[in-house]
Amino acid sequence: MTTVLIFGAGIAGPALANLLTRSGFRVTVVERAEALRTGGYPVDVRGPAVEALRRTGVLADATGAHVDLRRITFLDAGGEPFAEIDPLAMTGGTGGRDIEVPRGTLTALLHASTGTGVDYRFGESITALDDRGDDVRVTFASGAEEVFDLVVGADGLHSAVRRLAFGDEAPFLRPLGLCFAGFTVPTPDGMVREARMQNAPGRIAAIYTPDDSGLSHGFLVTAAEGPLATARSSTPEIVAAVRAAFAGTGGVVPDLLTALDRAEDVYADSVCQVRMADWSRGRVALVGDAAFGPSFPTGQGTSLALVGACVLAGELATRDDHAEAFAAYREVMREYVDLNHGLADDGAARLVPRTEEALEARNAALTTMGEGDLAPEQNRAINSLALPDYDRPARV
C-alpha cells in the first residue's frame, strides 16, 4: 500500500487525505498546531472547487453552512455609506452554485470526512526530508524518524515542506505591496451578513459580519514596501505598520483599532502570491497555498486548494508512477492557476487604490455599478478548468 505523509491540516491537507484514502492510499497528516484550527473568516468555494468538494462527500453539509452575504457597503472617509453592491459584482462568482462557508466549518467537515482512515498527528512538525529515490525519510521535531513513499506539503504560504525540498521561500514569493492584520471584533449594531469597507489611498479598513453571533471579522490593510512587503506572518512589525498607517483616521477605524488592541486572535502577514515553475521535486509535492497561493485579493485561495487536492489525488490514483502523476498534476492545473494568479493585481487595485485619483475613479465606478457589471475576468478565471473524471482503482 502506498504511504503518503501530508503536512498541514487546513483545507488542502484533509481534502487530499480524503480523496487518497478513497483510492486505497495509507495517509498520515501532521499538523504543527496542537488541535484542528476551527476559527477563521468565511471562504469562497467557486467553479470547479464545488465539484471537488462534492467528490469529498461534504458538499451537502458545506452548502448547509453557506453564508448568504447580502451586500457590501462602501464608506467615505467619514464612515458614511456612498455605494452598496451585490457581493457577486466584486467576486465574479455564480449565484445559486458557488458557496461561502466559515473556514473553521469547512476544515472540520473535511477532517471528519476522513473518519478513522487517516492518522492525524497534531502538535508535530517536520525538520528534515531525505528523498532517497525509492522513498522519503522524514525527521520530525519530536526526534522521530519515519519512511513514506510520498510527502506532500499542504502547509500554507510559508511552507516548511517547500523550504526543505526547494530551498528558501524568497524566490517563490511575489509581493503585492500590501500587509494586513485580521482579528475578531464585536459586531456593530445593525450589521448581519454584510461587509463594510472604508478606503483611503493605500489603505482599507473592513468589517465582515457573516452571522448573528455577535462577533465579526476586522481587517486593516495598508501598502507595504521593502522588507515589510515580504515579512513573515504575525510579525510585530506588520501590526505596528498597520497601527501607524491608520492612526488619526475616522469612520469605522477607531473602533477597529480598539478591537485590535484587545484582540487575542490577531493574524498579520504580508500579501504575497506563491509562484513556482513546478510543484514537485522527486517524491515531494506541494498543494494549496504552499504550491500556488493566489493571495486574498483574488478570493480564490480555498478554491485552488480544493481543486489542486482533487487533481493531485486523481492523478496519483490513476497512474502507476508518481513522477508521471506529478507531471500530469502540473499540466492539468497550470493554466487554471496562472489565470487566477492574474486576478491579483486588479483585485488589489480595486480593494486598495494607491492614489487619490485611483480611489476617486474606483468610487465613481462603484456608484454606477449595475446588474450587468459582474466581474467577467474573474468569472472566466474561476471557471477555466473542468475537473477530469478520475477512475480511482484501490491501491494495494
Contacts in CASP RR format, 6 or more apart in sequence:
PFRMAT RR
TARGET T0000
AUTHOR 0000-0000-0000
METHOD contacts of the structure
MODEL  1
MTTVLIFGAGIAGPALANLLTRSGFRVTVVERAEALRTGGYPVDVRGPAV
EALRRTGVLADATGAHVDLRRITFLDAGGEPFAEIDPLAMTGGTGGRDIE
VPRGTLTALLHASTGTGVDYRFGESITALDDRGDDVRVTFASGAEEVFDL
VVGADGLHSAVRRLAFGDEAPFLRPLGLCFAGFTVPTPDGMVREARMQNA
PGRIAAIYTPDDSGLSHGFLVTAAEGPLATARSSTPEIVAAVRAAFAGTG
GVVPDLLTALDRAEDVYADSVCQVRMADWSRGRVALVGDAAFGPSFPTGQ
GTSLALVGACVLAGELATRDDHAEAFAAYREVMREYVDLNHGLADDGAAR
LVPRTEEALEARNAALTTMGEGDLAPEQNRAINSLALPDYDRPARV
1 24 0 8 1.000
1 25 0 8 1.000
1 26 0 8 1.000
1 395 0 8 1.000
1 396 0 8 1.000
2 24 0 8 1.000
2 25 0 8 1.000
2 26 0 8 1.000
2 149 0 8 1.000
2 150 0 8 1.000
2 316 0 8 1.000
2 395 0 8 1.000
3 25 0 8 1.000
3 26 0 8 1.000
3 27 0 8 1.000
3 28 0 8 1.000
3 147 0 8 1.000
3 148 0 8 1.000
3 149 0 8 1.000
3 150 0 8 1.000
4 20 0 8 1.000
4 25 0 8 1.000
4 26 0 8 1.000
4 27 0 8 1.000
4 28 0 8 1.000
4 148 0 8 1.000
4 149 0 8 1.000
4 150 0 8 1.000
4 151 0 8 1.000
4 152 0 8 1.000
4 316 0 8 1.000
5 27 0 8 1.000
5 28 0 8 1.000
5 29 0 8 1.000
5 30 0 8 1.000
5 136 0 8 1.000
5 138 0 8 1.000
5 146 0 8 1.000
5 148 0 8 1.000
5 150 0 8 1.000
5 151 0 8 1.000
5 152 0 8 1.000
6 13 0 8 1.000
6 16 0 8 1.000
6 17 0 8 1.000
6 27 0 8 1.000
6 28 0 8 1.000
6 29 0 8 1.000
6 30 0 8 1.000
6 151 0 8 1.000
6 152 0 8 1.000
6 153 0 8 1.000
6 154 0 8 1.000
7 29 0 8 1.000
7 30 0 8 1.000
7 31 0 8 1.000
7 125 0 8 1.000
7 126 0 8 1.000
7 151 0 8 1.000
7 152 0 8 1.000
7 153 0 8 1.000
7 154 0 8 1.000
7 155 0 8 1.000
7 160 0 8 1.000
7 161 0 8 1.000
8 29 0 8 1.000
8 30 0 8 1.000
8 31 0 8 1.000
8 32 0 8 1.000
8 153 0 8 1.000
8 154 0 8 1.000
8 155 0 8 1.000
8 156 0 8 1.000
9 29 0 8 1.000
9 30 0 8 1.000
9 31 0 8 1.000
9 33 0 8 1.000
9 36 0 8 1.000
9 37 0 8 1.000
9 107 0 8 1.000
9 111 0 8 1.000
9 120 0 8 1.000
9 122 0 8 1.000
10 31 0 8 1.000
10 37 0 8 1.000
10 107 0 8 1.000
10 110 0 8 1.000
10 154 0 8 1.000
11 43 0 8 1.000
11 103 0 8 1.000
11 106 0 8 1.000
11 107 0 8 1.000
11 110 0 8 1.000
11 288 0 8 1.000
11 302 0 8 1.000
11 305 0 8 1.000
11 306 0 8 1.000
12 154 0 8 1.000
12 287 0 8 1.000
12 288 0 8 1.000
12 289 0 8 1.000
12 290 0 8 1.000
12 305 0 8 1.000
12 306 0 8 1.000
12 308 0 8 1.000
12 309 0 8 1.000
13 29 0 8 1.000
13 110 0 8 1.000
13 152 0 8 1.000
13 154 0 8 1.000
13 287 0 8 1.000
13 309 0 8 1.000
14 29 0 8 1.000
14 107 0 8 1.000
14 110 0 8 1.000
14 111 0 8 1.000
14 113 0 8 1.000
14 114 0 8 1.000
14 118 0 8 1.000
15 52 0 8 1.000
15 53 0 8 1.000
15 56 0 8 1.000
15 110 0 8 1.000
15 305 0 8 1.000
15 306 0 8 1.000
15 309 0 8 1.000
15 310 0 8 1.000
16 27 0 8 1.000
16 152 0 8 1.000
16 154 0 8 1.000
16 287 0 8 1.000
16 309 0 8 1.000
16 312 0 8 1.000
16 313 0 8 1.000
17 27 0 8 1.000
17 29 0 8 1.000
17 114 0 8 1.000
17 118 0 8 1.000
18 56 0 8 1.000
18 57 0 8 1.000
18 110 0 8 1.000
18 113 0 8 1.000
18 114 0 8 1.000
18 118 0 8 1.000
19 55 0 8 1.000
19 56 0 8 1.000
19 309 0 8 1.000
19 310 0 8 1.000
19 313 0 8 1.000
19 314 0 8 1.000
19 317 0 8 1.000
19 392 0 8 1.000
20 27 0 8 1.000
20 313 0 8 1.000
20 316 0 8 1.000
20 317 0 8 1.000
21 27 0 8 1.000
21 114 0 8 1.000
21 117 0 8 1.000
21 118 0 8 1.000
22 392 0 8 1.000
23 313 0 8 1.000
23 314 0 8 1.000
23 316 0 8 1.000
23 317 0 8 1.000
23 392 0 8 1.000
23 393 0 8 1.000
23 394 0 8 1.000
23 395 0 8 1.000
24 317 0 8 1.000
24 394 0 8 1.000
24 395 0 8 1.000
24 396 0 8 1.000
25 316 0 8 1.000
25 317 0 8 1.000
25 395 0 8 1.000
27 114 0 8 1.000
27 117 0 8 1.000
27 118 0 8 1.000
27 119 0 8 1.000
28 118 0 8 1.000
28 119 0 8 1.000
28 120 0 8 1.000
28 121 0 8 1.000
28 148 0 8 1.000
29 114 0 8 1.000
29 118 0 8 1.000
29 119 0 8 1.000
29 120 0 8 1.000
29 121 0 8 1.000
30 121 0 8 1.000
30 124 0 8 1.000
30 125 0 8 1.000
30 126 0 8 1.000
30 140 0 8 1.000
31 120 0 8 1.000
31 121 0 8 1.000
31 122 0 8 1.000
31 123 0 8 1.000
31 124 0 8 1.000
32 123 0 8 1.000
32 124 0 8 1.000
32 125 0 8 1.000
32 155 0 8 1.000
33 122 0 8 1.000
33 123 0 8 1.000
34 122 0 8 1.000
34 123 0 8 1.000
35 122 0 8 1.000
36 107 0 8 1.000
36 108 0 8 1.000
36 111 0 8 1.000
36 122 0 8 1.000
37 104 0 8 1.000
37 107 0 8 1.000
38 104 0 8 1.000
38 105 0 8 1.000
38 107 0 8 1.000
38 108 0 8 1.000
39 102 0 8 1.000
39 103 0 8 1.000
39 104 0 8 1.000
39 107 0 8 1.000
40 102 0 8 1.000
40 103 0 8 1.000
40 104 0 8 1.000
40 217 0 8 1.000
41 102 0 8 1.000
41 103 0 8 1.000
41 208 0 8 1.000
41 210 0 8 1.000
41 217 0 8 1.000
42 67 0 8 1.000
42 69 0 8 1.000
42 100 0 8 1.000
42 101 0 8 1.000
42 102 0 8 1.000
42 103 0 8 1.000
42 208 0 8 1.000
42 210 0 8 1.000
43 100 0 8 1.000
43 101 0 8 1.000
43 102 0 8 1.000
43 103 0 8 1.000
43 106 0 8 1.000
43 301 0 8 1.000
43 302 0 8 1.000
44 91 0 8 1.000
44 93 0 8 1.000
44 98 0 8 1.000
44 99 0 8 1.000
44 100 0 8 1.000
44 299 0 8 1.000
44 300 0 8 1.000
44 302 0 8 1.000
44 303 0 8 1.000
45 53 0 8 1.000
45 62 0 8 1.000
45 98 0 8 1.000
45 99 0 8 1.000
45 100 0 8 1.000
45 101 0 8 1.000
45 106 0 8 1.000
45 302 0 8 1.000
45 303 0 8 1.000
45 306 0 8 1.000
46 91 0 8 1.000
46 92 0 8 1.000
46 93 0 8 1.000
46 94 0 8 1.000
46 98 0 8 1.000
46 300 0 8 1.000
46 303 0 8 1.000
46 382 0 8 1.000
46 383 0 8 1.000
47 93 0 8 1.000
47 94 0 8 1.000
47 97 0 8 1.000
47 98 0 8 1.000
47 303 0 8 1.000
47 382 0 8 1.000
47 383 0 8 1.000
48 303 0 8 1.000
48 307 0 8 1.000
48 310 0 8 1.000
48 336 0 8 1.000
48 383 0 8 1.000
48 385 0 8 1.000
48 386 0 8 1.000
48 387 0 8 1.000
49 302 0 8 1.000
49 303 0 8 1.000
49 304 0 8 1.000
49 306 0 8 1.000
49 307 0 8 1.000
50 59 0 8 1.000
50 97 0 8 1.000
50 98 0 8 1.000
50 99 0 8 1.000
51 310 0 8 1.000
51 387 0 8 1.000
52 306 0 8 1.000
52 307 0 8 1.000
52 308 0 8 1.000
52 309 0 8 1.000
52 310 0 8 1.000
52 387 0 8 1.000
53 59 0 8 1.000
53 62 0 8 1.000
53 306 0 8 1.000
55 310 0 8 1.000
55 387 0 8 1.000
56 110 0 8 1.000
56 113 0 8 1.000
57 113 0 8 1.000
58 106 0 8 1.000
58 109 0 8 1.000
58 110 0 8 1.000
58 113 0 8 1.000
61 109 0 8 1.000
62 99 0 8 1.000
62 101 0 8 1.000
62 105 0 8 1.000
62 106 0 8 1.000
62 109 0 8 1.000
63 99 0 8 1.000
65 101 0 8 1.000
65 102 0 8 1.000
65 105 0 8 1.000
65 106 0 8 1.000
65 109 0 8 1.000
66 99 0 8 1.000
66 100 0 8 1.000
66 101 0 8 1.000
67 100 0 8 1.000
67 101 0 8 1.000
67 102 0 8 1.000
67 193 0 8 1.000
67 210 0 8 1.000
67 211 0 8 1.000
68 100 0 8 1.000
68 193 0 8 1.000
69 87 0 8 1.000
69 100 0 8 1.000
69 193 0 8 1.000
69 194 0 8 1.000
69 195 0 8 1.000
69 210 0 8 1.000
70 87 0 8 1.000
70 193 0 8 1.000
70 194 0 8 1.000
71 84 0 8 1.000
71 85 0 8 1.000
71 86 0 8 1.000
71 87 0 8 1.000
71 194 0 8 1.000
71 195 0 8 1.000
72 84 0 8 1.000
72 85 0 8 1.000
72 86 0 8 1.000
72 87 0 8 1.000
72 90 0 8 1.000
72 194 0 8 1.000
72 195 0 8 1.000
72 196 0 8 1.000
72 197 0 8 1.000
73 81 0 8 1.000
73 83 0 8 1.000
73 84 0 8 1.000
73 194 0 8 1.000
73 195 0 8 1.000
73 196 0 8 1.000
73 197 0 8 1.000
74 81 0 8 1.000
74 82 0 8 1.000
74 83 0 8 1.000
74 84 0 8 1.000
74 85 0 8 1.000
74 196 0 8 1.000
74 197 0 8 1.000
74 198 0 8 1.000
74 199 0 8 1.000
74 363 0 8 1.000
74 366 0 8 1.000
75 81 0 8 1.000
75 82 0 8 1.000
75 196 0 8 1.000
75 197 0 8 1.000
75 198 0 8 1.000
75 251 0 8 1.000
75 252 0 8 1.000
76 82 0 8 1.000
76 198 0 8 1.000
77 198 0 8 1.000
77 200 0 8 1.000
77 249 0 8 1.000
77 250 0 8 1.000
77 251 0 8 1.000
78 198 0 8 1.000
78 250 0 8 1.000
78 251 0 8 1.000
79 198 0 8 1.000
79 250 0 8 1.000
79 251 0 8 1.000
79 252 0 8 1.000
81 196 0 8 1.000
82 363 0 8 1.000
82 366 0 8 1.000
82 367 0 8 1.000
83 363 0 8 1.000
83 366 0 8 1.000
83 367 0 8 1.000
83 369 0 8 1.000
85 366 0 8 1.000
85 369 0 8 1.000
86 371 0 8 1.000
87 195 0 8 1.000
88 94 0 8 1.000
88 95 0 8 1.000
88 374 0 8 1.000
89 369 0 8 1.000
89 370 0 8 1.000
89 373 0 8 1.000
89 374 0 8 1.000
89 375 0 8 1.000
90 350 0 8 1.000
90 375 0 8 1.000
91 299 0 8 1.000
91 375 0 8 1.000
91 378 0 8 1.000
92 374 0 8 1.000
92 375 0 8 1.000
92 376 0 8 1.000
92 378 0 8 1.000
92 379 0 8 1.000
92 382 0 8 1.000
93 374 0 8 1.000
93 375 0 8 1.000
93 378 0 8 1.000
93 379 0 8 1.000
93 382 0 8 1.000
94 379 0 8 1.000
94 382 0 8 1.000
94 383 0 8 1.000
98 382 0 8 1.000
100 210 0 8 1.000
102 210 0 8 1.000
103 302 0 8 1.000
106 302 0 8 1.000
111 120 0 8 1.000
114 120 0 8 1.000
124 140 0 8 1.000
124 141 0 8 1.000
124 142 0 8 1.000
125 140 0 8 1.000
125 141 0 8 1.000
125 160 0 8 1.000
126 138 0 8 1.000
126 139 0 8 1.000
126 140 0 8 1.000
126 141 0 8 1.000
126 160 0 8 1.000
126 161 0 8 1.000
126 164 0 8 1.000
127 139 0 8 1.000
127 140 0 8 1.000
127 141 0 8 1.000
127 143 0 8 1.000
128 138 0 8 1.000
128 139 0 8 1.000
128 164 0 8 1.000
129 136 0 8 1.000
129 137 0 8 1.000
129 138 0 8 1.000
129 139 0 8 1.000
129 151 0 8 1.000
129 161 0 8 1.000
129 164 0 8 1.000
129 165 0 8 1.000
129 284 0 8 1.000
130 136 0 8 1.000
130 137 0 8 1.000
130 138 0 8 1.000
130 139 0 8 1.000
131 165 0 8 1.000
131 281 0 8 1.000
131 282 0 8 1.000
131 283 0 8 1.000
131 284 0 8 1.000
133 282 0 8 1.000
133 283 0 8 1.000
135 147 0 8 1.000
135 148 0 8 1.000
135 149 0 8 1.000
135 283 0 8 1.000
136 147 0 8 1.000
136 148 0 8 1.000
136 149 0 8 1.000
136 150 0 8 1.000
136 151 0 8 1.000
136 283 0 8 1.000
136 284 0 8 1.000
137 145 0 8 1.000
137 146 0 8 1.000
137 147 0 8 1.000
138 145 0 8 1.000
138 146 0 8 1.000
138 147 0 8 1.000
138 148 0 8 1.000
138 151 0 8 1.000
139 145 0 8 1.000
140 146 0 8 1.000
149 283 0 8 1.000
149 322 0 8 1.000
150 283 0 8 1.000
150 284 0 8 1.000
150 285 0 8 1.000
150 316 0 8 1.000
150 322 0 8 1.000
151 161 0 8 1.000
151 165 0 8 1.000
151 283 0 8 1.000
151 284 0 8 1.000
151 285 0 8 1.000
152 161 0 8 1.000
152 284 0 8 1.000
152 285 0 8 1.000
152 286 0 8 1.000
152 287 0 8 1.000
152 312 0 8 1.000
153 159 0 8 1.000
153 161 0 8 1.000
153 162 0 8 1.000
153 284 0 8 1.000
153 285 0 8 1.000
153 286 0 8 1.000
153 287 0 8 1.000
153 290 0 8 1.000
153 291 0 8 1.000
154 286 0 8 1.000
154 287 0 8 1.000
154 288 0 8 1.000
154 290 0 8 1.000
154 305 0 8 1.000
154 309 0 8 1.000
155 161 0 8 1.000
155 162 0 8 1.000
155 290 0 8 1.000
156 288 0 8 1.000
156 289 0 8 1.000
156 290 0 8 1.000
156 293 0 8 1.000
157 173 0 8 1.000
157 233 0 8 1.000
157 269 0 8 1.000
157 272 0 8 1.000
157 274 0 8 1.000
157 289 0 8 1.000
157 290 0 8 1.000
157 293 0 8 1.000
158 169 0 8 1.000
158 232 0 8 1.000
158 233 0 8 1.000
159 169 0 8 1.000
159 286 0 8 1.000
159 289 0 8 1.000
159 290 0 8 1.000
161 284 0 8 1.000
161 286 0 8 1.000
161 290 0 8 1.000
162 169 0 8 1.000
162 172 0 8 1.000
162 286 0 8 1.000
162 290 0 8 1.000
162 291 0 8 1.000
163 169 0 8 1.000
165 281 0 8 1.000
165 284 0 8 1.000
165 286 0 8 1.000
166 172 0 8 1.000
166 276 0 8 1.000
166 281 0 8 1.000
170 230 0 8 1.000
172 274 0 8 1.000
172 275 0 8 1.000
172 276 0 8 1.000
173 230 0 8 1.000
173 272 0 8 1.000
173 273 0 8 1.000
173 274 0 8 1.000
173 275 0 8 1.000
174 272 0 8 1.000
174 273 0 8 1.000
174 274 0 8 1.000
174 275 0 8 1.000
175 224 0 8 1.000
175 229 0 8 1.000
175 230 0 8 1.000
175 270 0 8 1.000
175 271 0 8 1.000
175 272 0 8 1.000
176 229 0 8 1.000
176 271 0 8 1.000
176 272 0 8 1.000
176 273 0 8 1.000
176 295 0 8 1.000
176 297 0 8 1.000
176 344 0 8 1.000
176 345 0 8 1.000
176 348 0 8 1.000
177 223 0 8 1.000
177 224 0 8 1.000
177 225 0 8 1.000
177 229 0 8 1.000
177 270 0 8 1.000
177 271 0 8 1.000
177 348 0 8 1.000
178 221 0 8 1.000
178 222 0 8 1.000
178 223 0 8 1.000
178 224 0 8 1.000
178 229 0 8 1.000
178 270 0 8 1.000
178 271 0 8 1.000
178 297 0 8 1.000
178 348 0 8 1.000
178 352 0 8 1.000
179 221 0 8 1.000
179 222 0 8 1.000
179 224 0 8 1.000
179 228 0 8 1.000
179 229 0 8 1.000
179 231 0 8 1.000
179 238 0 8 1.000
179 241 0 8 1.000
179 242 0 8 1.000
179 268 0 8 1.000
179 269 0 8 1.000
179 270 0 8 1.000
179 271 0 8 1.000
180 219 0 8 1.000
180 220 0 8 1.000
180 221 0 8 1.000
180 222 0 8 1.000
180 238 0 8 1.000
180 242 0 8 1.000
180 268 0 8 1.000
180 269 0 8 1.000
180 271 0 8 1.000
180 296 0 8 1.000
181 219 0 8 1.000
181 220 0 8 1.000
181 238 0 8 1.000
181 239 0 8 1.000
181 242 0 8 1.000
181 260 0 8 1.000
181 266 0 8 1.000
181 267 0 8 1.000
181 268 0 8 1.000
182 217 0 8 1.000
182 218 0 8 1.000
182 219 0 8 1.000
182 220 0 8 1.000
182 266 0 8 1.000
182 267 0 8 1.000
182 268 0 8 1.000
183 217 0 8 1.000
183 218 0 8 1.000
183 259 0 8 1.000
183 260 0 8 1.000
183 263 0 8 1.000
183 265 0 8 1.000
183 266 0 8 1.000
183 267 0 8 1.000
184 215 0 8 1.000
184 216 0 8 1.000
184 217 0 8 1.000
184 218 0 8 1.000
184 259 0 8 1.000
184 263 0 8 1.000
184 265 0 8 1.000
185 207 0 8 1.000
185 215 0 8 1.000
185 216 0 8 1.000
185 217 0 8 1.000
185 218 0 8 1.000
185 255 0 8 1.000
185 256 0 8 1.000
185 259 0 8 1.000
185 263 0 8 1.000
186 214 0 8 1.000
186 215 0 8 1.000
186 216 0 8 1.000
186 259 0 8 1.000
187 209 0 8 1.000
187 212 0 8 1.000
187 213 0 8 1.000
187 214 0 8 1.000
187 215 0 8 1.000
187 216 0 8 1.000
188 196 0 8 1.000
188 207 0 8 1.000
188 209 0 8 1.000
188 216 0 8 1.000
188 252 0 8 1.000
188 255 0 8 1.000
191 207 0 8 1.000
191 209 0 8 1.000
191 216 0 8 1.000
192 209 0 8 1.000
192 211 0 8 1.000
192 212 0 8 1.000
193 209 0 8 1.000
193 210 0 8 1.000
193 211 0 8 1.000
194 208 0 8 1.000
194 209 0 8 1.000
195 206 0 8 1.000
195 207 0 8 1.000
195 208 0 8 1.000
195 209 0 8 1.000
196 206 0 8 1.000
196 207 0 8 1.000
196 252 0 8 1.000
197 204 0 8 1.000
197 205 0 8 1.000
197 206 0 8 1.000
197 351 0 8 1.000
198 204 0 8 1.000
198 205 0 8 1.000
198 206 0 8 1.000
198 251 0 8 1.000
198 252 0 8 1.000
198 253 0 8 1.000
199 205 0 8 1.000
199 352 0 8 1.000
199 353 0 8 1.000
199 359 0 8 1.000
199 362 0 8 1.000
199 363 0 8 1.000
200 249 0 8 1.000
200 359 0 8 1.000
201 353 0 8 1.000
201 354 0 8 1.000
201 355 0 8 1.000
201 356 0 8 1.000
201 358 0 8 1.000
201 359 0 8 1.000
202 222 0 8 1.000
202 223 0 8 1.000
202 352 0 8 1.000
202 353 0 8 1.000
202 354 0 8 1.000
203 220 0 8 1.000
203 221 0 8 1.000
203 222 0 8 1.000
203 223 0 8 1.000
203 245 0 8 1.000
203 246 0 8 1.000
203 249 0 8 1.000
203 352 0 8 1.000
204 219 0 8 1.000
204 220 0 8 1.000
204 221 0 8 1.000
204 351 0 8 1.000
204 352 0 8 1.000
205 218 0 8 1.000
205 219 0 8 1.000
205 220 0 8 1.000
205 221 0 8 1.000
205 246 0 8 1.000
205 249 0 8 1.000
205 252 0 8 1.000
205 253 0 8 1.000
205 256 0 8 1.000
206 218 0 8 1.000
206 219 0 8 1.000
206 220 0 8 1.000
206 221 0 8 1.000
207 216 0 8 1.000
207 217 0 8 1.000
207 218 0 8 1.000
207 219 0 8 1.000
207 252 0 8 1.000
207 256 0 8 1.000
208 216 0 8 1.000
208 217 0 8 1.000
208 218 0 8 1.000
208 219 0 8 1.000
209 216 0 8 1.000
209 217 0 8 1.000
210 216 0 8 1.000
210 217 0 8 1.000
218 256 0 8 1.000
218 259 0 8 1.000
220 242 0 8 1.000
220 245 0 8 1.000
220 246 0 8 1.000
220 253 0 8 1.000
220 256 0 8 1.000
220 257 0 8 1.000
220 260 0 8 1.000
221 242 0 8 1.000
221 271 0 8 1.000
221 351 0 8 1.000
221 352 0 8 1.000
222 241 0 8 1.000
222 242 0 8 1.000
222 245 0 8 1.000
222 246 0 8 1.000
222 352 0 8 1.000
223 245 0 8 1.000
223 352 0 8 1.000
223 354 0 8 1.000
224 231 0 8 1.000
224 238 0 8 1.000
224 241 0 8 1.000
224 270 0 8 1.000
224 271 0 8 1.000
228 237 0 8 1.000
228 238 0 8 1.000
228 241 0 8 1.000
228 270 0 8 1.000
229 270 0 8 1.000
229 272 0 8 1.000
230 270 0 8 1.000
230 272 0 8 1.000
231 237 0 8 1.000
231 238 0 8 1.000
231 269 0 8 1.000
231 270 0 8 1.000
232 269 0 8 1.000
232 270 0 8 1.000
233 267 0 8 1.000
233 268 0 8 1.000
233 269 0 8 1.000
234 266 0 8 1.000
234 267 0 8 1.000
234 268 0 8 1.000
234 269 0 8 1.000
235 268 0 8 1.000
238 268 0 8 1.000
238 269 0 8 1.000
238 270 0 8 1.000
239 260 0 8 1.000
239 266 0 8 1.000
239 268 0 8 1.000
242 260 0 8 1.000
242 268 0 8 1.000
243 257 0 8 1.000
243 260 0 8 1.000
246 253 0 8 1.000
246 256 0 8 1.000
246 257 0 8 1.000
247 257 0 8 1.000
248 254 0 8 1.000
260 266 0 8 1.000
271 295 0 8 1.000
271 296 0 8 1.000
271 297 0 8 1.000
271 348 0 8 1.000
272 295 0 8 1.000
273 293 0 8 1.000
273 294 0 8 1.000
273 295 0 8 1.000
273 341 0 8 1.000
273 344 0 8 1.000
274 289 0 8 1.000
274 290 0 8 1.000
274 291 0 8 1.000
274 292 0 8 1.000
274 293 0 8 1.000
275 292 0 8 1.000
275 341 0 8 1.000
276 286 0 8 1.000
276 291 0 8 1.000
276 292 0 8 1.000
278 330 0 8 1.000
279 285 0 8 1.000
279 286 0 8 1.000
279 287 0 8 1.000
279 291 0 8 1.000
279 292 0 8 1.000
279 326 0 8 1.000
279 329 0 8 1.000
279 330 0 8 1.000
279 333 0 8 1.000
280 286 0 8 1.000
280 326 0 8 1.000
280 329 0 8 1.000
280 330 0 8 1.000
282 322 0 8 1.000
282 323 0 8 1.000
282 326 0 8 1.000
283 322 0 8 1.000
285 291 0 8 1.000
285 312 0 8 1.000
285 326 0 8 1.000
285 329 0 8 1.000
287 305 0 8 1.000
287 308 0 8 1.000
287 309 0 8 1.000
287 312 0 8 1.000
288 301 0 8 1.000
288 304 0 8 1.000
288 305 0 8 1.000
288 308 0 8 1.000
288 309 0 8 1.000
289 301 0 8 1.000
289 305 0 8 1.000
291 308 0 8 1.000
292 304 0 8 1.000
292 333 0 8 1.000
292 337 0 8 1.000
292 341 0 8 1.000
293 301 0 8 1.000
293 304 0 8 1.000
294 300 0 8 1.000
294 301 0 8 1.000
294 304 0 8 1.000
294 337 0 8 1.000
294 340 0 8 1.000
294 341 0 8 1.000
294 342 0 8 1.000
294 343 0 8 1.000
294 344 0 8 1.000
295 344 0 8 1.000
295 348 0 8 1.000
297 343 0 8 1.000
297 344 0 8 1.000
297 347 0 8 1.000
297 348 0 8 1.000
297 350 0 8 1.000
297 351 0 8 1.000
298 340 0 8 1.000
298 341 0 8 1.000
298 342 0 8 1.000
298 343 0 8 1.000
298 344 0 8 1.000
298 347 0 8 1.000
299 343 0 8 1.000
300 340 0 8 1.000
300 343 0 8 1.000
300 381 0 8 1.000
300 382 0 8 1.000
303 340 0 8 1.000
303 382 0 8 1.000
304 336 0 8 1.000
304 337 0 8 1.000
304 340 0 8 1.000
307 333 0 8 1.000
307 336 0 8 1.000
307 385 0 8 1.000
307 387 0 8 1.000
308 329 0 8 1.000
308 333 0 8 1.000
310 387 0 8 1.000
311 329 0 8 1.000
311 332 0 8 1.000
311 333 0 8 1.000
311 387 0 8 1.000
311 388 0 8 1.000
312 325 0 8 1.000
312 329 0 8 1.000
313 390 0 8 1.000
313 392 0 8 1.000
314 325 0 8 1.000
314 388 0 8 1.000
314 390 0 8 1.000
314 392 0 8 1.000
315 324 0 8 1.000
315 325 0 8 1.000
315 326 0 8 1.000
315 328 0 8 1.000
315 329 0 8 1.000
315 332 0 8 1.000
315 390 0 8 1.000
316 322 0 8 1.000
316 325 0 8 1.000
317 390 0 8 1.000
317 392 0 8 1.000
317 393 0 8 1.000
317 395 0 8 1.000
318 325 0 8 1.000
318 390 0 8 1.000
318 391 0 8 1.000
318 392 0 8 1.000
318 393 0 8 1.000
319 325 0 8 1.000
319 328 0 8 1.000
332 385 0 8 1.000
332 388 0 8 1.000
333 385 0 8 1.000
335 384 0 8 1.000
335 385 0 8 1.000
336 381 0 8 1.000
336 384 0 8 1.000
336 385 0 8 1.000
339 380 0 8 1.000
339 381 0 8 1.000
339 384 0 8 1.000
340 381 0 8 1.000
340 382 0 8 1.000
340 384 0 8 1.000
342 381 0 8 1.000
343 377 0 8 1.000
343 378 0 8 1.000
343 381 0 8 1.000
346 377 0 8 1.000
349 358 0 8 1.000
349 362 0 8 1.000
350 362 0 8 1.000
353 359 0 8 1.000
353 361 0 8 1.000
353 362 0 8 1.000
END
